[in-house]
Amino acid sequence: MFTIEHEFDATLITLIDEGEQHLQGDISINAFEDCITVEQLDHHTDRIQKVTFSLQQIRDLTAALDLPEGSYRLKGKP
């Protein structure tokens, strides 16, 4: 399950783990004009863990999901 909310300066997507075993905490993805952040509560430390991606890193990740093992460099804008 997931939700989508449009905030003033970002789009917030929340991924909710609904599996039966080994559930992970909800993941919040914030899409800003210049970066994407991914946040999840770490139940061991009770703190939010946050990772920030540049837009280029997101483009690379998107391309990588459809490519075989190897090293790549994207050219131009996709």
Contact map, one row per residue, 1 for C-alpha under 8 A:
111000000000001111000000000000000000000000000000000000000000000000000000000000
111100000000111100000000000000000000000000000000000000000000000000000000000000
111110000000111000000000000000000000000000000000000000000000000000000000000000
011111000011110000000000000000000000000000000000000000000000000000000000000000
001111100011100000000000000000000000000000000000000000000000000000000000000000
000111110111000000000000000000000000000000000000000000000000000000000000000000
000011111111000000000000000000000000000000000000000000000000000000000000000000
000001111100000000000000000000000000000000000000000000000000000000000000000000
000000111110000000000000000000011000000000000000000000000000000000000000000000
000001111111000000000000000001111000000000000000000000000000000000000000000000
000111101111100000000000000001110000000000000000000000000000000000000000000000
000111100111110000000000000111100000000000000000000000000000000000000000000000
011110000011111000000000000111000000000000000000000000000000000000000000000000
011100000001111100000000011110000000000000000000000000000000000000000000000000
111000000000111110000000011100000000000000000000000000000000000000000000000000
110000000000011111000000111000000000000000000000000000000000000000000000000000
100000000000001111100011110000000000000000000000000000000000000000000000000000
100000000000000111110010000000000000000000000000000000000000000000000000000000
000000000000000011111110000000000000000000000000000000000000000000000000000000
000000000000000001111110000000000000000000000000000000000000000000000000000000
000000000000000000111110000000000000000000000000000000000000000000000000000000
000000000000000000111111000000000000000000000000000000000000000000000000000000
000000000000000011111111100000000000000000000000000000000000000000000000000000
000000000000000010000111110000000000000000000000000000000000000000000000000000
000000000000000110000011111000000000000111100000000000000000000000000000000000
000000000000011110000001111100000000000110000000000000000000000000000000000000
000000000000011100000000111110000000011110000000000000000000000000000000000000
000000000001111000000000011111000000111100000000000000000000000000000000000000
000000000001110000000000001111100001111000000000000000000000000000000000000000
000000000111100000000000000111110001110000000000000000000000000000000000000000
000000000111000000000000000011111011100000000000000000000000000000000000000000
000000001110000000000000000001111111000000000000000000000000000000000000000000
000000001100000000000000000000111110000000000000000000000000000000000000000000
000000000000000000000000000000011111000000000000000001100000000000000000000000
000000000000000000000000000000111111100000000000000111100000000000000000000000
000000000000000000000000000011110111110000000000000111100100000000000000000000
000000000000000000000000000111100011111000000000011110000000000000000000000000
000000000000000000000000001111000001111100000000011100000000000000000000000000
000000000000000000000000001110000000111110000001111000000000000000000000000000
000000000000000000000000111100000000011111000001110000000000000000000000000000
000000000000000000000000111000000000001111100111100000000000000000000000000000
000000000000000000000000100000000000000111111111100000000000000000000000000000
000000000000000000000000100000000000000011111110000000000000000000000000000000
000000000000000000000000000000000000000001111100000000000000000000000000000000
000000000000000000000000000000000000000001111110000000000000000000000000000000
000000000000000000000000000000000000000011111111000000000000000000000000000000
000000000000000000000000000000000000000011101111100000000000000000000000000000
000000000000000000000000000000000000001111000111110000000000000000000000000000
000000000000000000000000000000000000001111000011111000000000000000000000000000
000000000000000000000000000000000000111100000001111100000000000000000000000000
000000000000000000000000000000000000111000000000111110000000000000000000000000
000000000000000000000000000000000011110000000000011111000000000000000000000000
000000000000000000000000000000000011100000000000001111111100000000000000000000
000000000000000000000000000000000111000000000000000111111100000000000000000000
000000000000000000000000000000000111000000000000000011111110000000000000000000
000000000000000000000000000000000000000000000000000011111111000000000000000000
000000000000000000000000000000000000000000000000000011111111100000000000000000
000000000000000000000000000000000001000000000000000011111111110000000000000000
000000000000000000000000000000000000000000000000000000111111111000000000000001
000000000000000000000000000000000000000000000000000000011111111100000000010000
000000000000000000000000000000000000000000000000000000001111111110000000000000
000000000000000000000000000000000000000000000000000000000111111111000000000000
000000000000000000000000000000000000000000000000000000000011111111100000000000
000000000000000000000000000000000000000000000000000000000001111111110000000000
000000000000000000000000000000000000000000000000000000000000111111100000000000
000000000000000000000000000000000000000000000000000000000000011111110000000000
000000000000000000000000000000000000000000000000000000000000001111111000000000
000000000000000000000000000000000000000000000000000000000000000101111100000000
000000000000000000000000000000000000000000000000000000000000000000111110000000
000000000000000000000000000000000000000000000000000000000000000000011111000000
000000000000000000000000000000000000000000000000000000000000000000001111100000
000000000000000000000000000000000000000000000000000000000000000000000111110000
000000000000000000000000000000000000000000000000000000000000000000000011111000
000000000000000000000000000000000000000000000000000000000001000000000001111100
000000000000000000000000000000000000000000000000000000000000000000000000111110
000000000000000000000000000000000000000000000000000000000000000000000000011111
000000000000000000000000000000000000000000000000000000000000000000000000001111
000000000000000000000000000000000000000000000000000000000010000000000000000111
